[in-house]
Amino acid sequence: MSPTRPSPTHHERVDTPVVQQRVVIHNRHGEKLVGISHETGSKELVILCHGFRSSKERIPMVNLAAAFGKEGISAFRFDFAGNGESEGSFQYGNYHREADDLRDVVQHFFGGKRGIIALVGHSKGGNVVLLYASKYNDVHTIVNISGRFYLERGIEGRLGQDFLQRIKQNGFIDVKNKGGKFQYRVTEESLMERLTTNTHATCLLIQKDCRVLTVHGSRDELVPVEDALAFAKIIRNHKLHIVEGADHEFTSHQDELASIVLDFVRPYPPSSISADKSTHSCL
């Protein structure tokens, strides 16, 4: 690892070379989780979590890691088990298992005396970082980008009509693309894991000293903006930022997304953080 150096101040721009390192971490199931560490020499680290059937190479993950690097903050983006380069088989649902993967990653870096200053998740990754925060109160800044609050929604679009009846009858549903090619299998167990993951209860368990930012695009066609509003109503120490015109992956709003996330994650003096009430702001 590169030698450590003092962290930048709130508005200080640090033009430090960023070294990318491939890192392999074993999860509690013995599977290799593969990630890329963007090292600036700082002990502070942000961990980035991808979404459903995605990877560490998706545009939001890569661009956010680069943006943190420009600010002198190291970042780590990795593939959950069964995704990207990591070992394991892909599973639908799997929220708690991915939260366990994230826990193993966090503990790996804690063991290296790194300070995890934020967990950032996109789409399903947003749900995973919130679930982590509800279980472990050791990272106090969480960023939820395009996460889904109502997990019972959005299923029919992937599995088709009468999915509950069909999966109970056959035990699984094979999802195919428009060309009829097999993509992945959804088992009854994995579907029920999604349906029984209680986002409302998860959000209530997040402690008041944990700062949460939800960023959502007003034109997100995969996860409606009303899901972001639901997070804002329940999480106690919460800030909401709606980006006008942005889609699910912020395709044409990457710089704006990076600026919003950086402004929230950059180290703030404790006196500027209010843990007693939510702050809602929209563009």
Salt bridges, closest charged atoms under 4 A:
GLU31 OE1 - ARG97 NH2 3.11
GLU39 OE1 - ARG114 NH2 3.10
GLU57 OE2 - LYS56 NZ 3.90
GLU57 OE1 - ARG77 NH1 3.23
GLU71 OE2 - ARG13 NH1 3.97
GLU71 OE1 - ARG266 NE 3.47
ASP79 OD2 - LYS56 NZ 2.57
GLU85 OE2 - ARG22 NH2 3.38
GLU85 OE1 - LYS56 NZ 2.73
GLU98 OE2 - LYS124 NZ 3.36
ASP100 OD1 - ARG28 NH1 3.65
ASP100 OD1 - LYS135 NZ 3.68
ASP104 OD1 - ARG28 NH2 2.98
ASP138 OD2 - ARG103 NH1 2.39
ASP174 OD1 - ARG185 NE 2.66
GLU188 OE2 - LYS168 NZ 3.41
ASP209 OD2 - HIS140 ND1 3.86
ASP220 OD2 - HIS216 NE2 3.29
ASP220 OD2 - HIS248 ND1 2.72
GLU226 OE1 - ARG153 NH1 3.04
GLU249 OE2 - ARG58 NH2 2.29
ASP263 OD1 - ARG266 NH1 2.53
